[in-house]
Amino acid sequence: MNLSKIRLRTVAPLAFGAFVVVALVLWLLGEYELMLLLAIGVVAVLQLLVVFLLRRLTRKVGTGRLLDALKRTERALADIESPPEHAERLLLLQEAGREALMAQHRELMAEARDEQQRMIADGQDAVRASIDGQRETLDRRVAELEHDLEIEHRKLGAGVVRQVQGVLALYEDLQPGRGLPKTRPWAATADLLHTMVRLVVDRRPTTVLEVGGGDSTVLLALALRHVGHGRIVSLEHDEHYLGLTRALVDDWGVADLVDLRHAPLVDVQIGDESWQWYDPAALPDGPIDLLFVDGPPGGLQAQSRYPAVPLSWNRLAAGATIVLDDYAREHEQALVDRWLGEHPELSLVVEPDTKQTAILTRDGTLS
């Protein structure tokens, strides 16, 4: 047997097997274009092989046999050049898969658009609901403010009326013969001053202790002169205001009725609590018939005026009267509650002055 025949018979199946393996790998990897290019390359190699074989055949066989061989070769080439059926099926499957993916993509996009539109609609509804709720809240708050403003307006008008009435009553009760002192911004209101003057006129105290002096010092002294009885001890922690009050007392000629005392704020201990209050050494010996509490400033500490009663209690006369300004404030109400709880013999009356006035009276029995 010829060696070339043996080689040809051996190499051809191996080459075809290698082609099939490579084509199968490419098909599994989805590289259909490379698979087709490989087929075309194989066809070209086969064509070259055919030409080579034809040249050899022309030397060994006759023309008839050569024509038969050519026809068989043409049929083989036609079969090779036609795409295999499984390749066509693969292409059809690839196209169908692409169309399915595109359809799924379109469906997902449609669902996403619907979800987006639904979220936008829900957000718009939520925003409208929030705006409506805020508008209702705002309308309600405006109505409340208008109502409160109307109440404050009425209170202000009533307060002005009370102040005018208080000033007129002071002139009527005191008959000062000249214009009363101009009250400073921090001074007691006219209706409170009139309440104090009426207490002096009605109860005729011998000793009045004023905690925090000022314009009220002069008016109380004028009330004492009007009834012809009593004196005032006035405590002031600020030397500047003490000087202003002293000048006012001298100007009105009531220095003989007023004992102005500088009492700086010091630490005092009441039970387990520490307070900033007027130096207790400045307190009069007593008995005190009328205690007017108008200091120290409320912003000094919570219930800053509480020590007035505990520190002066043993100096208060039987039937003594305690007057506290600014009773409308929360801290003043709380400290009055403490006074009443600690001293059941006290009774309370609240005067509806501009800032409200608490009037406490001790019963006639000393305890």
C-alpha positions as CSV (number, residue, x, y, z in Angstrom):
1,M,0.0,0.0,0.0
2,N,1.3,3.5,-0.9
3,L,2.5,5.6,2.0
4,S,0.7,8.7,0.7
5,K,-2.6,6.8,0.6
6,I,-2.1,5.8,4.2
7,R,-1.3,9.3,5.3
8,L,-4.3,10.7,3.4
9,R,-6.6,8.2,4.9
10,T,-5.3,8.9,8.4
11,V,-5.1,12.6,8.3
12,A,-8.5,13.3,6.7
13,P,-10.6,11.7,9.5
14,L,-8.5,13.3,12.1
15,A,-8.9,16.7,10.5
16,F,-12.7,16.2,10.1
17,G,-12.9,15.1,13.8
18,A,-10.9,18.1,14.9
19,F,-13.3,20.3,12.9
20,V,-16.3,18.7,14.5
21,V,-14.8,19.2,18.0
22,V,-13.9,22.8,17.4
23,A,-17.3,23.5,15.9
24,L,-19.1,21.9,18.9
25,V,-17.1,24.0,21.3
26,L,-17.9,27.1,19.4
27,W,-21.6,26.2,19.3
28,L,-21.6,25.6,23.1
29,L,-19.9,29.0,23.6
30,G,-22.5,30.7,21.4
31,E,-19.8,31.8,18.9
32,Y,-21.9,31.1,15.8
33,E,-20.0,33.5,13.6
34,L,-16.7,31.9,14.4
35,M,-18.2,28.5,13.7
36,L,-19.3,29.6,10.2
37,L,-15.9,31.1,9.6
38,L,-14.3,27.8,10.5
39,A,-16.6,25.9,8.1
40,I,-15.7,28.3,5.3
41,G,-12.0,27.7,6.1
42,V,-12.4,24.0,6.0
43,V,-14.2,24.2,2.6
44,A,-11.3,26.2,1.3
45,V,-8.8,23.6,2.6
46,L,-11.0,20.8,1.0
47,Q,-11.0,22.7,-2.3
48,L,-7.2,22.8,-2.2
49,L,-7.1,19.1,-1.4
50,V,-9.5,18.4,-4.3
51,V,-7.3,20.2,-6.7
52,F,-4.3,18.3,-5.4
53,L,-6.1,15.0,-5.8
54,L,-7.3,15.9,-9.3
55,R,-3.8,16.5,-10.4
56,R,-2.7,13.1,-9.2
57,L,-5.8,11.4,-10.6
58,T,-5.1,12.8,-14.1
59,R,-1.9,11.0,-14.1
60,K,-3.3,7.6,-13.0
61,V,-6.9,7.3,-14.3
62,G,-8.7,7.9,-17.5
63,T,-10.9,10.7,-18.5
64,G,-14.2,8.9,-17.7
65,R,-13.1,8.0,-14.3
66,L,-11.9,11.6,-13.8
67,L,-15.3,13.0,-14.7
68,D,-17.0,10.6,-12.3
69,A,-14.7,11.7,-9.6
70,L,-15.4,15.4,-10.4
71,K,-19.1,14.9,-10.2
72,R,-18.8,13.1,-6.9
73,T,-16.5,15.9,-5.7
74,E,-19.0,18.6,-6.8
75,R,-21.8,16.8,-4.9
76,A,-19.6,16.6,-1.8
77,L,-18.7,20.3,-2.0
78,A,-22.4,21.2,-2.4
79,D,-23.2,19.2,0.7
80,I,-20.3,20.8,2.6
81,E,-21.2,24.4,1.5
82,S,-24.8,24.0,2.6
83,P,-25.2,25.0,6.3
84,P,-26.0,22.0,8.5
85,E,-29.5,21.6,9.8
86,H,-28.6,22.0,13.4
87,A,-26.8,25.3,12.7
88,E,-30.0,26.6,11.1
89,R,-31.9,25.5,14.2
90,L,-29.4,27.2,16.4
91,L,-29.8,30.5,14.5
92,L,-33.5,30.2,14.7
93,L,-33.3,29.6,18.5
94,Q,-30.9,32.5,18.9
95,E,-33.3,34.8,17.1
96,A,-36.3,33.5,19.1
97,G,-34.3,34.0,22.3
98,R,-33.5,37.6,21.3
99,E,-37.1,38.3,20.5
100,A,-38.2,36.8,23.9
101,L,-35.6,38.9,25.7
102,M,-36.8,42.1,23.9
103,A,-40.4,41.2,24.8
104,Q,-39.5,40.7,28.4
105,H,-37.5,44.0,28.4
106,R,-40.5,45.8,27.0
107,E,-42.8,44.3,29.6
108,L,-40.4,45.3,32.4
109,M,-40.1,48.8,31.1
110,A,-43.9,49.1,30.9
111,E,-44.2,47.8,34.5
112,A,-41.5,50.3,35.6
113,R,-43.3,53.2,34.0
114,D,-46.6,52.1,35.6
115,E,-44.9,51.9,39.0
116,Q,-43.2,55.3,38.5
117,Q,-46.5,56.9,37.6
118,R,-48.2,55.2,40.6
119,M,-45.5,56.5,42.9
120,I,-45.8,60.0,41.5
121,A,-49.5,59.9,42.0
122,D,-49.1,58.7,45.5
123,G,-46.5,61.4,46.2
124,Q,-48.8,64.0,44.8
125,D,-51.7,62.8,47.0
126,A,-49.4,62.8,50.1
127,V,-48.2,66.3,49.3
128,R,-51.8,67.6,48.8
129,A,-52.9,65.9,52.0
130,S,-49.9,67.4,53.9
131,I,-50.6,70.9,52.5
132,D,-54.3,70.5,53.4
133,G,-53.4,69.4,56.9
134,Q,-50.9,72.3,57.3
135,R,-53.5,74.8,56.0
136,E,-56.1,73.5,58.5
137,T,-53.5,73.8,61.3
138,L,-52.5,77.3,60.2
139,D,-56.1,78.4,59.9
140,R,-56.8,77.0,63.4
141,R,-53.7,78.7,64.8
142,V,-54.7,82.0,63.2
143,A,-58.1,81.7,64.7
144,E,-56.6,81.0,68.1
145,L,-54.2,83.9,67.8
146,E,-57.0,86.2,66.8
147,H,-59.0,85.0,69.8
148,D,-56.1,85.5,72.1
149,L,-55.4,88.9,70.7
150,E,-58.9,89.9,71.3
151,I,-58.7,88.7,74.9
152,E,-55.4,90.5,75.4
153,H,-56.8,93.6,73.8
154,R,-59.7,93.5,76.2
155,K,-57.4,92.9,79.1
156,L,-55.2,95.8,78.0
157,G,-58.2,98.1,77.8
158,A,-59.4,96.9,81.2
159,G,-55.9,97.3,82.6
160,V,-55.7,100.9,81.3
161,V,-59.1,101.6,82.9
162,R,-58.0,100.1,86.2
163,Q,-54.8,102.2,86.1
164,V,-56.7,105.4,85.5
165,Q,-59.2,104.5,88.2
166,G,-56.3,103.7,90.5
167,V,-54.6,107.1,89.9
168,L,-57.9,109.0,90.5
169,A,-58.5,107.0,93.6
170,L,-55.1,107.8,94.9
171,Y,-55.6,111.5,94.4
172,E,-59.0,111.2,96.1
173,D,-57.7,109.3,99.1
174,L,-54.4,111.1,99.7
175,Q,-55.2,114.6,98.6
176,P,-51.5,115.2,97.9
177,G,-51.8,118.8,96.8
178,R,-49.4,118.2,93.8
179,G,-48.9,115.6,91.1
180,L,-48.1,112.2,92.4
181,P,-44.6,110.7,91.5
182,K,-44.2,109.4,88.0
183,T,-43.9,105.7,88.3
184,R,-40.9,104.0,86.9
185,P,-41.2,101.0,84.4
186,W,-40.5,98.5,87.2
187,A,-42.7,100.2,89.8
188,A,-45.9,98.9,91.2
189,T,-49.0,99.6,89.1
190,A,-51.5,102.3,90.1
191,D,-54.2,99.8,91.0
192,L,-51.8,97.9,93.2
193,L,-50.7,101.2,94.9
194,H,-54.3,102.1,95.5
195,T,-54.9,98.6,97.1
196,M,-51.9,99.3,99.4
197,V,-53.1,102.7,100.3
198,R,-56.6,101.4,101.1
199,L,-55.1,98.7,103.4
200,V,-53.1,101.4,105.2
201,V,-56.2,103.6,105.6
202,D,-58.5,100.7,106.6
203,R,-56.1,98.8,109.0
204,R,-53.9,101.7,110.2
205,P,-50.6,99.7,110.7
206,T,-48.0,100.8,113.2
207,T,-45.1,99.3,111.3
208,V,-45.0,98.6,107.6
209,L,-42.2,96.4,106.2
210,E,-41.6,97.0,102.5
211,V,-39.3,94.5,100.8
212,G,-38.2,96.3,97.7
213,G,-38.8,100.1,97.7
214,G,-39.5,102.8,95.1
215,D,-42.5,104.9,94.2
216,S,-44.6,102.8,96.5
217,T,-42.5,103.9,99.5
218,V,-43.6,107.6,99.0
219,L,-47.3,106.7,98.5
220,L,-47.4,104.4,101.6
221,A,-45.8,107.2,103.6
222,L,-48.4,109.7,102.3
223,A,-51.1,107.2,103.3
224,L,-49.6,107.0,106.8
225,R,-49.5,110.7,107.1
226,H,-53.1,110.9,105.9
227,V,-54.2,108.6,108.8
228,G,-51.7,110.2,111.2
229,H,-50.2,106.9,112.4
230,G,-47.3,104.5,111.6
231,R,-43.9,104.3,110.0
232,I,-42.3,102.4,107.1
233,V,-39.1,100.3,107.0
234,S,-38.0,99.8,103.4
235,L,-35.3,97.3,102.3
236,E,-33.4,97.8,99.0
237,H,-30.5,95.7,97.9
238,D,-29.3,98.0,95.1
239,E,-27.5,101.2,96.3
240,H,-28.3,103.1,93.1
241,Y,-32.1,102.5,93.4
242,L,-31.8,103.2,97.2
243,G,-30.4,106.6,96.3
244,L,-33.2,107.3,93.9
245,T,-35.8,106.3,96.5
246,R,-34.2,108.4,99.1
247,A,-34.2,111.5,96.8
248,L,-37.9,110.9,96.1
249,V,-38.7,110.5,99.9
250,D,-36.9,113.8,100.6
251,D,-38.6,115.6,97.8
252,W,-42.0,114.7,99.2
253,G,-41.1,115.5,102.7
254,V,-41.9,112.1,104.2
255,A,-38.4,111.2,105.5
256,D,-39.6,111.3,109.1
257,L,-42.0,108.4,108.2
258,V,-39.5,106.3,106.2
259,D,-36.6,104.2,107.4
260,L,-34.6,103.3,104.2
261,R,-32.2,100.5,104.8
262,H,-29.6,99.0,102.5
263,A,-29.9,95.3,102.6
264,P,-27.6,93.5,100.1
265,L,-28.6,90.1,98.9
266,V,-26.8,87.4,100.9
267,D,-27.0,83.6,101.1
268,V,-29.6,82.5,103.7
269,Q,-30.5,79.0,104.7
270,I,-34.1,77.9,105.2
271,G,-34.4,74.3,106.1
272,D,-32.4,72.4,103.5
273,E,-32.7,75.2,100.9
274,S,-30.3,78.0,100.1
275,W,-31.7,81.4,98.9
276,Q,-30.4,84.8,97.8
277,W,-32.3,87.3,99.9
278,Y,-32.0,90.6,101.7
279,D,-29.6,90.5,104.7
280,P,-31.9,89.4,107.6
281,A,-29.9,91.8,109.9
282,A,-31.7,94.7,108.2
283,L,-35.2,93.4,109.3
284,P,-37.0,95.5,112.0
285,D,-37.6,94.0,115.4
286,G,-41.4,94.1,115.0
287,P,-44.2,93.6,115.5
288,I,-44.8,94.1,111.7
289,D,-48.5,94.9,110.9
290,L,-48.2,95.1,107.1
291,L,-45.6,93.2,105.0
292,F,-45.4,94.3,101.4
293,V,-43.3,91.9,99.3
294,D,-42.2,93.3,96.0
295,G,-38.6,92.0,95.8
296,P,-36.1,90.6,95.1
297,P,-36.4,90.4,91.3
298,G,-38.3,87.3,90.1
299,G,-35.5,86.3,87.7
300,L,-33.0,85.8,90.5
301,Q,-34.2,82.3,91.2
302,A,-37.4,80.3,91.2
303,Q,-39.8,81.5,93.9
304,S,-37.2,84.2,94.8
305,R,-39.6,86.0,97.1
306,Y,-40.4,82.9,99.2
307,P,-38.0,83.7,102.1
308,A,-40.0,86.9,103.1
309,V,-42.5,85.0,105.2
310,P,-40.2,82.4,106.8
311,L,-37.6,85.0,107.8
312,S,-40.1,87.6,109.1
313,W,-42.7,85.2,110.6
314,N,-41.7,85.6,114.2
315,R,-41.8,89.4,113.7
316,L,-45.4,89.5,112.3
317,A,-48.1,90.9,114.6
318,A,-51.3,89.0,115.3
319,G,-53.7,89.9,112.5
320,A,-50.8,91.1,110.3
321,T,-51.4,91.5,106.5
322,I,-49.0,90.2,103.8
323,V,-49.3,91.6,100.3
324,L,-47.5,90.0,97.4
325,D,-47.3,91.6,94.0
326,D,-47.2,89.7,90.6
327,Y,-49.5,86.9,91.8
328,A,-50.4,86.2,88.2
329,R,-46.9,84.6,87.8
330,E,-46.5,80.9,88.3
331,H,-43.7,81.1,90.8
332,E,-45.6,83.6,92.9
333,Q,-48.6,81.3,93.0
334,A,-46.4,78.3,94.0
335,L,-44.7,80.2,96.9
336,V,-48.1,81.4,98.2
337,D,-49.2,77.8,98.2
338,R,-46.1,77.0,100.3
339,W,-46.8,79.8,102.8
340,L,-50.4,78.5,103.2
341,G,-49.2,75.0,103.6
342,E,-46.6,75.9,106.2
343,H,-48.9,78.4,108.1
344,P,-52.6,77.2,108.1
345,E,-53.5,80.3,110.1
346,L,-53.1,82.4,106.9
347,S,-56.1,83.1,104.7
348,L,-55.9,84.3,101.1
349,V,-57.7,86.9,99.0
350,V,-56.7,87.7,95.4
351,E,-57.3,91.2,94.1
352,P,-57.9,91.3,90.3
353,D,-55.3,94.1,89.8
354,T,-53.4,94.3,86.5
355,K,-50.8,91.8,87.7
356,Q,-53.0,90.3,90.4
357,T,-52.3,90.9,94.1
358,A,-52.3,88.2,96.8
359,I,-53.4,89.5,100.2
360,L,-52.8,87.0,103.1
361,T,-54.1,87.7,106.6
362,R,-52.8,86.1,109.8
363,D,-55.4,85.3,112.3
364,G,-55.4,87.1,115.6
365,T,-53.8,84.3,117.6
366,L,-49.9,84.2,117.6
367,S,-48.4,80.7,117.2
